[in-house]
């Protein structure tokens, strides 16, 4: 007999074989998961909507299929959460905005179709900033960081980060336009993967900025990220930006280990305008990787942060195009932060937008050149650990000049489309996670996963659980 409350805190890689062998019932697992959400999420606010009836129906179907010998793979019967900008047929998809409060899509997003085909269970729709920017609409509660409720939970995919860290789902889907998978993963002490641009279909996912948006998994282990990515990825004709990369067995790649792979680091980039806790944790991680037989080399990323000055203008213009149906006609219904973004978009000149696109090309070339010498690049996941929420109020508009420093480690790969994975690499004296990210070549998520898994095996950071995620 397995302790279900304990299993809820484990990884998919641990629980999936128990479901396959019939040692754990998907129905019992989902019931325990829903009970945990009911007990803890009143404080954490990670879900906007819990789809309990759907989850139980899917769990019963999974149980019947597994008993009949029709096991669909490691996500069969696994409870997952979806960021509430991912369309779910007949279930409200609000983008945490009054504009879409009553919107019920007629179709599922492409990734929902793929999770359904894999037998996964949908627990509900996860909280986020309004339309995935950085501020919350005043009509919606914002998620609390499970390590300490007074600290930032990481903006856009914050509900996904909080729910995964607090074991309120086994994994979640986030979106990343300027760091919104990686920021909440870092702040909440979990693993977040921003795949190569076009690796995952965006069909049925409400965009923030079409030219920058990426879709990816957030989990409690590197192997679990690989499991979700293997289901999510692939060509989709409904999203012309999707890639046709060859199928890779990520679990087999992880099992190969990472000995001999080369890790590049620009120490100046990792130090300037960065909290020493993040820098020092990244440097310590390099020593650990060397102990795992990886080679650490210096690379030159001079000038990489120049593109960050163009993140907000690009995002604002892209968002303005998508919201022309409602803005300015319904401007008063937006929260202050997102309304300010759209208003800012009206002021961006064609010249500035064009400069950003030109600099996108040089940023891509800079990363490509560095990745010719090494297999991955390492840097902090963010300039600081989770900030006090009072320093980053959930409904306060940030001046444009404050945005570029915040996205110095994240925005370059949104512009360039390179894949990046964030994972915990320590804790501050206050008990908050620190985190780093690895950036890889286009289409080479397998290499990122190999390096991240090698670090994860050599450490125990991912085994720690936040204090607000105690047993229900």
ROTI-846666 format. One record per residue (C-alpha): residue in one letter; residue number from 1; x, y, z. Coordinates in steps of 0.25 Angstrom, whole numbers, plus 5000, padded with zeros to 4 digits. Layout:
REM residues N
R  r    k    xx    yy    zz
R  A  NUM     X     Y     Z
...
***
This chain:
REM residues 472
R  r    k    xx    yy    zz
R  X    1  5000  5000  5000
R  X    2  5006  5013  4996
R  X    3  5004  5026  5004
R  X    4  4997  5035  4994
R  X    5  5000  5048  5001
R  X    6  5015  5045  5000
R  X    7  5013  5041  4985
R  X    8  5007  5054  4982
R  X    9  5021  5061  4985
R  X   10  5029  5051  4976
R  X   11  5032  5052  4962
R  X   12  5025  5046  4950
R  X   13  5036  5037  4948
R  X   14  5034  5031  4961
R  X   15  5018  5030  4960
R  X   16  5016  5026  4946
R  X   17  5022  5012  4948
R  X   18  5012  5010  4960
R  X   19  5000  5014  4951
R  X   20  5005  5005  4940
R  X   21  5006  4993  4949
R  X   22  4993  4995  4956
R  X   23  4999  4998  4969
R  X   24  4993  5011  4970
R  X   25  4979  5015  4965
R  X   26  4978  5028  4956
R  X   27  4965  5031  4962
R  X   28  4970  5030  4976
R  X   29  4982  5038  4972
R  X   30  4973  5049  4966
R  X   31  4964  5049  4978
R  X   32  4976  5051  4987
R  X   33  4981  5062  4978
R  X   34  4968  5069  4979
R  X   35  4968  5068  4994
R  X   36  4982  5074  4995
R  X   37  4978  5086  4986
R  X   38  4965  5088  4994
R  X   39  4974  5088  5007
R  X   40  4985  5097  5002
R  X   41  4981  5106  4990
R  X   42  4972  5115  4998
R  X   43  4985  5121  5003
R  X   44  4994  5119  4991
R  X   45  4984  5123  4980
R  X   46  4991  5115  4969
R  X   47  4978  5111  4962
R  X   48  4967  5120  4956
R  X   49  4958  5108  4953
R  X   50  4959  5094  4958
R  X   51  4952  5084  4948
R  X   52  4949  5073  4958
R  X   53  4938  5066  4950
R  X   54  4947  5066  4938
R  X   55  4959  5061  4945
R  X   56  4951  5050  4952
R  X   57  4945  5046  4939
R  X   58  4958  5045  4932
R  X   59  4964  5037  4944
R  X   60  4953  5027  4943
R  X   61  4956  5025  4928
R  X   62  4971  5024  4930
R  X   63  4968  5013  4941
R  X   64  4959  5005  4932
R  X   65  4969  5006  4920
R  X   66  4981  5002  4929
R  X   67  4974  4990  4935
R  X   68  4970  4986  4920
R  X   69  4985  4986  4916
R  X   70  4984  4999  4908
R  X   71  4995  5007  4915
R  X   72  4998  5019  4907
R  X   73  5011  5024  4914
R  X   74  5017  5031  4926
R  X   75  5006  5042  4926
R  X   76  4994  5032  4926
R  X   77  4986  5036  4939
R  X   78  4996  5047  4943
R  X   79  4989  5060  4948
R  X   80  4994  5072  4942
R  X   81  4991  5087  4942
R  X   82  4989  5097  4930
R  X   83  4992  5112  4930
R  X   84  4979  5119  4928
R  X   85  4982  5124  4914
R  X   86  4982  5110  4908
R  X   87  4969  5108  4901
R  X   88  4960  5096  4907
R  X   89  4947  5093  4900
R  X   90  4935  5097  4908
R  X   91  4944  5102  4920
R  X   92  4946  5116  4923
R  X   93  4960  5121  4918
R  X   94  4961  5135  4924
R  X   95  4975  5140  4923
R  X   96  4973  5145  4937
R  X   97  4965  5157  4930
R  X   98  4951  5163  4931
R  X   99  4952  5164  4916
R  X  100  4951  5149  4915
R  X  101  4944  5145  4928
R  X  102  4933  5138  4921
R  X  103  4940  5132  4909
R  X  104  4938  5117  4907
R  X  105  4946  5112  4895
R  X  106  4939  5103  4885
R  X  107  4952  5095  4883
R  X  108  4964  5090  4891
R  X  109  4978  5095  4889
R  X  110  4988  5086  4881
R  X  111  4995  5083  4894
R  X  112  4982  5079  4901
R  X  113  4979  5070  4890
R  X  114  4993  5063  4891
R  X  115  4991  5062  4906
R  X  116  4978  5056  4905
R  X  117  4983  5046  4895
R  X  118  4994  5042  4905
R  X  119  4983  5040  4916
R  X  120  4988  5051  4925
R  X  121  4978  5057  4935
R  X  122  4974  5072  4935
R  X  123  4973  5077  4949
R  X  124  4969  5091  4945
R  X  125  4973  5105  4940
R  X  126  4985  5112  4947
R  X  127  4986  5126  4951
R  X  128  4995  5136  4943
R  X  129  4997  5151  4941
R  X  130  4987  5158  4932
R  X  131  4989  5153  4918
R  X  132  5003  5148  4922
R  X  133  5010  5161  4924
R  X  134  5016  5164  4938
R  X  135  5004  5170  4946
R  X  136  4991  5164  4951
R  X  137  4977  5169  4949
R  X  138  4971  5175  4961
R  X  139  4959  5166  4960
R  X  140  4968  5154  4961
R  X  141  4975  5148  4973
R  X  142  4990  5146  4971
R  X  143  4998  5134  4974
R  X  144  5007  5133  4987
R  X  145  5021  5128  4987
R  X  146  5021  5115  4995
R  X  147  5034  5117  5000
R  X  148  5029  5130  5007
R  X  149  5016  5137  5003
R  X  150  5023  5151  5004
R  X  151  5032  5148  4992
R  X  152  5030  5149  4977
R  X  153  5025  5136  4971
R  X  154  5030  5140  4957
R  X  155  5020  5147  4949
R  X  156  5013  5141  4937
R  X  157  5013  5126  4939
R  X  158  5013  5128  4954
R  X  159  5001  5119  4957
R  X  160  5008  5108  4949
R  X  161  5021  5110  4957
R  X  162  5014  5111  4971
R  X  163  5005  5098  4968
R  X  164  5016  5090  4963
R  X  165  5025  5094  4975
R  X  166  5014  5092  4985
R  X  167  5011  5078  4979
R  X  168  4997  5083  4975
R  X  169  5000  5076  4961
R  X  170  5011  5067  4956
R  X  171  5014  5077  4945
R  X  172  5009  5089  4938
R  X  173  5009  5096  4925
R  X  174  5015  5111  4925
R  X  175  5017  5121  4914
R  X  176  5030  5129  4913
R  X  177  5031  5143  4905
R  X  178  5042  5149  4913
R  X  179  5044  5139  4924
R  X  180  5031  5135  4929
R  X  181  5034  5120  4930
R  X  182  5048  5122  4936
R  X  183  5045  5133  4946
R  X  184  5034  5125  4953
R  X  185  5042  5113  4952
R  X  186  5054  5120  4959
R  X  187  5045  5127  4969
R  X  188  5038  5114  4973
R  X  189  5050  5105  4972
R  X  190  5046  5096  4961
R  X  191  5050  5092  4947
R  X  192  5045  5100  4935
R  X  193  5048  5098  4920
R  X  194  5046  5108  4910
R  X  195  5048  5100  4897
R  X  196  5053  5105  4884
R  X  197  5043  5115  4877
R  X  198  5034  5106  4869
R  X  199  5037  5093  4876
R  X  200  5023  5093  4882
R  X  201  5010  5097  4875
R  X  202  5004  5110  4880
R  X  203  4990  5107  4873
R  X  204  4979  5110  4883
R  X  205  4988  5118  4893
R  X  206  4985  5132  4894
R  X  207  4998  5140  4891
R  X  208  5005  5152  4898
R  X  209  5014  5154  4887
R  X  210  5014  5145  4875
R  X  211  5028  5147  4871
R  X  212  5034  5144  4885
R  X  213  5024  5134  4891
R  X  214  5029  5120  4895
R  X  215  5021  5108  4901
R  X  216  5028  5099  4911
R  X  217  5027  5089  4923
R  X  218  5029  5092  4938
R  X  219  5032  5081  4947
R  X  220  5039  5076  4960
R  X  221  5050  5069  4952
R  X  222  5058  5069  4939
R  X  223  5053  5056  4935
R  X  224  5039  5060  4937
R  X  225  5041  5072  4928
R  X  226  5046  5062  4917
R  X  227  5034  5054  4919
R  X  228  5024  5065  4916
R  X  229  5032  5071  4905
R  X  230  5032  5058  4898
R  X  231  5017  5059  4897
R  X  232  5016  5074  4894
R  X  233  5026  5075  4883
R  X  234  5024  5073  4868
R  X  235  5019  5079  4855
R  X  236  5005  5085  4855
R  X  237  5000  5091  4842
R  X  238  4991  5100  4850
R  X  239  5003  5107  4855
R  X  240  5012  5110  4843
R  X  241  5024  5113  4852
R  X  242  5025  5099  4857
R  X  243  5037  5091  4854
R  X  244  5039  5077  4848
R  X  245  5050  5072  4857
R  X  246  5054  5057  4857
R  X  247  5047  5050  4869
R  X  248  5057  5048  4881
R  X  249  5056  5039  4893
R  X  250  5059  5049  4903
R  X  251  5060  5038  4915
R  X  252  5070  5030  4907
R  X  253  5078  5043  4905
R  X  254  5078  5047  4920
R  X  255  5082  5033  4923
R  X  256  5095  5035  4914
R  X  257  5100  5045  4924
R  X  258  5107  5058  4921
R  X  259  5122  5054  4922
R  X  260  5130  5061  4912
R  X  261  5120  5072  4909
R  X  262  5125  5086  4909
R  X  263  5119  5097  4917
R  X  264  5121  5112  4914
R  X  265  5121  5123  4923
R  X  266  5123  5138  4922
R  X  267  5127  5142  4936
R  X  268  5125  5157  4934
R  X  269  5111  5155  4929
R  X  270  5108  5146  4941
R  X  271  5113  5157  4950
R  X  272  5108  5170  4945
R  X  273  5095  5176  4951
R  X  274  5093  5163  4958
R  X  275  5090  5159  4973
R  X  276  5103  5152  4978
R  X  277  5095  5140  4983
R  X  278  5091  5137  4968
R  X  279  5105  5139  4963
R  X  280  5112  5131  4974
R  X  281  5102  5119  4972
R  X  282  5104  5119  4957
R  X  283  5119  5119  4959
R  X  284  5118  5107  4970
R  X  285  5110  5100  4960
R  X  286  5121  5100  4950
R  X  287  5130  5094  4960
R  X  288  5120  5083  4962
R  X  289  5119  5081  4947
R  X  290  5134  5079  4945
R  X  291  5133  5069  4956
R  X  292  5123  5061  4947
R  X  293  5134  5061  4936
R  X  294  5128  5073  4928
R  X  295  5137  5083  4923
R  X  296  5135  5098  4926
R  X  297  5140  5109  4917
R  X  298  5140  5124  4916
R  X  299  5131  5130  4905
R  X  300  5129  5144  4901
R  X  301  5115  5149  4901
R  X  302  5118  5164  4901
R  X  303  5107  5172  4896
R  X  304  5096  5162  4899
R  X  305  5088  5171  4908
R  X  306  5086  5181  4897
R  X  307  5074  5174  4892
R  X  308  5067  5175  4905
R  X  309  5064  5190  4903
R  X  310  5055  5185  4891
R  X  311  5047  5175  4899
R  X  312  5036  5184  4904
R  X  313  5035  5191  4891
R  X  314  5034  5178  4883
R  X  315  5024  5172  4893
R  X  316  5015  5184  4893
R  X  317  5014  5185  4878
R  X  318  5011  5170  4877
R  X  319  5001  5171  4888
R  X  320  4994  5183  4882
R  X  321  4992  5176  4869
R  X  322  4986  5164  4876
R  X  323  4977  5173  4885
R  X  324  4972  5183  4874
R  X  325  4958  5176  4875
R  X  326  4956  5181  4889
R  X  327  4966  5193  4891
R  X  328  4964  5204  4892
R  X  329  4949  5202  4891
R  X  330  4949  5194  4905
R  X  331  4961  5200  4911
R  X  332  4955  5202  4924
R  X  333  4953  5187  4926
R  X  334  4968  5184  4926
R  X  335  4976  5185  4939
R  X  336  4986  5196  4940
R  X  337  4998  5188  4936
R  X  338  4993  5182  4923
R  X  339  4986  5195  4919
R  X  340  4999  5203  4921
R  X  341  5006  5193  4912
R  X  342  4996  5195  4901
R  X  343  4996  5210  4902
R  X  344  5012  5209  4902
R  X  345  5010  5201  4889
R  X  346  5004  5213  4882
R  X  347  5016  5221  4885
R  X  348  5026  5211  4879
R  X  349  5032  5217  4866
R  X  350  5033  5208  4854
R  X  351  5048  5211  4854
R  X  352  5050  5206  4868
R  X  353  5042  5193  4865
R  X  354  5051  5191  4853
R  X  355  5064  5194  4861
R  X  356  5059  5183  4871
R  X  357  5057  5173  4859
R  X  358  5071  5176  4854
R  X  359  5077  5174  4867
R  X  360  5070  5161  4869
R  X  361  5078  5156  4857
R  X  362  5091  5160  4863
R  X  363  5087  5154  4877
R  X  364  5084  5141  4870
R  X  365  5097  5141  4863
R  X  366  5104  5144  4876
R  X  367  5098  5132  4883
R  X  368  5100  5123  4871
R  X  369  5115  5127  4870
R  X  370  5117  5124  4885
R  X  371  5110  5111  4884
R  X  372  5120  5106  4873
R  X  373  5130  5106  4883
R  X  374  5122  5099  4894
R  X  375  5110  5091  4896
R  X  376  5102  5099  4905
R  X  377  5103  5113  4912
R  X  378  5101  5115  4927
R  X  379  5096  5128  4934
R  X  380  5087  5131  4945
R  X  381  5072  5129  4943
R  X  382  5069  5143  4948
R  X  383  5077  5155  4953
R  X  384  5072  5152  4967
R  X  385  5065  5142  4976
R  X  386  5050  5144  4978
R  X  387  5048  5159  4982
R  X  388  5039  5164  4993
R  X  389  5025  5166  4987
R  X  390  5025  5180  4993
R  X  391  5037  5183  4983
R  X  392  5029  5177  4971
R  X  393  5014  5181  4975
R  X  394  5005  5172  4966
R  X  395  4997  5183  4961
R  X  396  5007  5194  4959
R  X  397  5012  5199  4946
R  X  398  5027  5198  4944
R  X  399  5034  5209  4937
R  X  400  5039  5204  4923
R  X  401  5054  5206  4927
R  X  402  5052  5197  4939
R  X  403  5048  5185  4930
R  X  404  5061  5183  4922
R  X  405  5070  5180  4935
R  X  406  5059  5170  4940
R  X  407  5060  5161  4926
R  X  408  5075  5162  4924
R  X  409  5076  5147  4925
R  X  410  5063  5143  4919
R  X  411  5059  5152  4908
R  X  412  5071  5149  4899
R  X  413  5067  5135  4896
R  X  414  5053  5139  4894
R  X  415  5058  5148  4883
R  X  416  5067  5137  4877
R  X  417  5058  5125  4879
R  X  418  5069  5117  4886
R  X  419  5064  5107  4896
R  X  420  5067  5109  4911
R  X  421  5065  5101  4924
R  X  422  5064  5107  4938
R  X  423  5067  5098  4950
R  X  424  5070  5101  4965
R  X  425  5084  5102  4970
R  X  426  5084  5106  4984
R  X  427  5077  5114  4995
R  X  428  5079  5128  5001
R  X  429  5080  5130  5016
R  X  430  5066  5134  5016
R  X  431  5062  5120  5010
R  X  432  5058  5125  4996
R  X  433  5063  5117  4984
R  X  434  5074  5122  4975
R  X  435  5074  5117  4961
R  X  436  5082  5116  4948
R  X  437  5079  5113  4933
R  X  438  5086  5106  4922
R  X  439  5084  5111  4908
R  X  440  5086  5102  4896
R  X  441  5086  5101  4881
R  X  442  5073  5102  4873
R  X  443  5066  5088  4874
R  X  444  5076  5082  4883
R  X  445  5067  5081  4896
R  X  446  5073  5067  4898
R  X  447  5087  5073  4901
R  X  448  5081  5083  4911
R  X  449  5073  5072  4918
R  X  450  5086  5063  4919
R  X  451  5094  5075  4925
R  X  452  5083  5079  4935
R  X  453  5080  5064  4939
R  X  454  5095  5062  4942
R  X  455  5095  5074  4951
R  X  456  5082  5070  4957
R  X  457  5088  5056  4960
R  X  458  5100  5062  4967
R  X  459  5092  5071  4976
R  X  460  5079  5070  4985
R  X  461  5073  5084  4983
R  X  462  5061  5078  4975
R  X  463  5057  5069  4987
R  X  464  5054  5081  4996
R  X  465  5040  5084  4998
R  X  466  5034  5098  5002
R  X  467  5029  5100  5016
R  X  468  5015  5104  5010
R  X  469  5014  5091  5003
R  X  470  5013  5082  5016
R  X  471  5005  5070  5016
R  X  472  4990  5073  5015
***
